[in-house]
Amino acid sequence: MKTSSIRIIIGVLIFSIALAFIESAVVVYLREIYYPDGFSFPLELIDN
């Protein structure tokens, strides 16, 4: 592999890890907004 190919792969890897952290943070915040008392399975439907 060329050095430029390795740099692209490392860049994509760092980007995907950063995006996964952002997505997990959004999930945590949304769960806190919609289920402030926590939740257990099966989930109850939320009225609009």
N, C-alpha and C positions, 0 to 999 in steps of 0.2 A: 504494500500500500504506500501511496505517496503521503508525504507530510500533510498536504492540503486535505486529503481525504480523512486523515485522522483528526485534523482540526475541525472539520465539518461534523464528524461523528461525535466528537466531544462537545461541540456547541449544541447539537441537537439533544444530546443526553442531558446537559445542564438545563436547557430550556424545558425539557419534558419533566424533569424533577421539580423545577420551580413552579411550573403550571400545576403539577400534582399537589404541591403545598398550598397554592392559592385555592384550588378546588376543595381541598379538605377543610380549609378555613371557612369557606363559604358554607359548606355542609354543617359545620359545627354551629355557626351563627344562625343559620336557618332553623336548625333543630331547637336552638334556644328560643327563637322567636315563636315558633309554632307549638312547641311543647315545653313551656317554662317549668313545669313540675316534673319533667323527665317523661319517659315513655317506656312502655313494655309491650310485648307482642301478645296478641294481635293489636295493631294500632287502631285507634278510633278515628272515624272520619271527622274532618274539620268542617263546620258549617261556614258557608261563604257569607 
